[in-house]
């Protein structure tokens, strides 16, 4: 604490918010945005549900389904976040979501959100 500091001890200096980050999606796991984690989590959950069903059918143990459906998506999310951390370097935020939308529009798999056909 300096001599001119009149704040009580332990009080932090209030900092201004980063205005360039106000409208961006916050990173939740190793720089992965919430929407990216949602897409990856949904696909990995569906795949693990199928795999868990097959394992439960073969082994006869129903408990394998929830165990696999819990462990596999978290593991996939962790390693995919590490992979995306390397891939997303020096790219603007939301780049891959825009790229996926553009690709789906070019491949005629989706409709444009802003402009016409």
C-alpha positions in Angstrom: 0.0 0.0 0.0 1.5 3.3 -1.0 1.5 6.5 1.1 -1.1 8.3 -1.0 -3.5 5.3 -1.3 -6.6 6.0 0.8 -8.4 2.8 0.1 -8.7 0.2 2.9 -6.1 -2.6 2.7 -7.1 -5.4 0.4 -9.3 -3.4 -1.9 -8.4 -3.8 -5.5 -8.3 -1.0 -8.1 -11.5 -1.0 -10.3 -10.6 -1.6 -13.9 -12.6 -0.6 -16.9 -14.1 -3.4 -19.0 -12.5 -4.5 -22.3 -14.9 -2.9 -24.8 -13.7 -4.9 -27.7 -14.8 -8.1 -25.9 -18.3 -7.0 -24.9 -20.2 -8.7 -27.7 -18.0 -11.8 -28.0 -18.6 -15.2 -26.7 -16.6 -16.0 -23.6 -14.1 -18.9 -23.7 -15.0 -21.6 -21.3 -12.6 -24.5 -21.9 -9.1 -23.7 -23.1 -10.3 -20.9 -25.4 -13.3 -22.9 -26.8 -16.4 -20.8 -27.0 -19.7 -22.1 -25.5 -21.3 -22.6 -28.9 -18.4 -24.7 -30.1 -18.5 -26.8 -26.9 -22.2 -27.3 -27.4 -21.8 -28.6 -30.9 -19.0 -30.9 -30.0 -20.7 -32.0 -26.8 -23.9 -32.9 -28.6 -22.2 -34.9 -31.3 -20.0 -36.7 -28.8 -22.9 -37.4 -26.5 -24.9 -38.9 -29.4 -22.0 -41.1 -30.4 -21.3 -42.2 -26.8 -25.0 -43.0 -26.3 -24.8 -45.3 -29.3 -21.6 -46.9 -28.2 -22.9 -47.3 -24.6 -26.0 -49.0 -25.9 -23.9 -51.4 -27.9 -21.7 -52.2 -24.9 -24.7 -52.6 -22.6 -26.4 -54.9 -25.1 -23.2 -57.0 -25.5 -22.3 -57.1 -21.8 -25.7 -57.0 -20.2 -24.7 -54.3 -17.8 -27.0 -51.3 -18.2 -24.8 -49.1 -16.0 -22.3 -48.9 -18.9 -24.6 -46.5 -20.8 -24.6 -43.6 -18.3 -20.9 -44.1 -17.4 -19.9 -44.0 -21.1 -22.3 -41.0 -21.7 -20.7 -39.0 -18.9 -17.0 -39.9 -19.4 -16.7 -39.8 -23.2 -18.2 -36.3 -23.9 -16.0 -34.7 -21.2 -12.9 -36.4 -22.6 -13.8 -35.4 -26.2 -14.5 -31.8 -25.1 -11.1 -31.5 -23.3 -9.0 -32.9 -26.2 -11.0 -31.1 -28.9 -10.5 -27.8 -26.9 -6.7 -28.4 -26.9 -6.9 -29.1 -30.7 -9.0 -26.0 -31.4 -6.6 -23.9 -29.3 -3.8 -24.7 -31.7 -6.0 -24.4 -34.8 -7.7 -21.1 -33.8 -4.4 -19.2 -33.2 -4.3 -15.9 -35.0 -7.9 -16.1 -36.2 -10.7 -13.7 -35.3 -13.4 -14.7 -32.9 -16.2 -16.6 -34.4 -14.2 -17.4 -37.5 -15.0 -21.1 -37.7 -18.7 -20.6 -37.0 -18.8 -18.2 -40.0 -16.8 -20.6 -42.0 -19.2 -23.5 -41.3 -22.2 -21.3 -42.2 -20.5 -20.2 -45.4 -19.6 -23.9 -46.3 -23.1 -25.0 -45.6 -24.5 -22.3 -47.8 -22.1 -23.1 -50.7 -22.9 -26.8 -50.4 -26.6 -25.9 -50.3 -27.1 -27.5 -46.9 -28.6 -24.4 -45.3 -30.1 -21.0 -45.9 -28.5 -17.6 -45.7 -29.3 -15.7 -42.5 -28.9 -12.2 -43.9 -28.9 -12.1 -47.7 -31.2 -13.9 -50.1 -30.7 -17.1 -52.0 
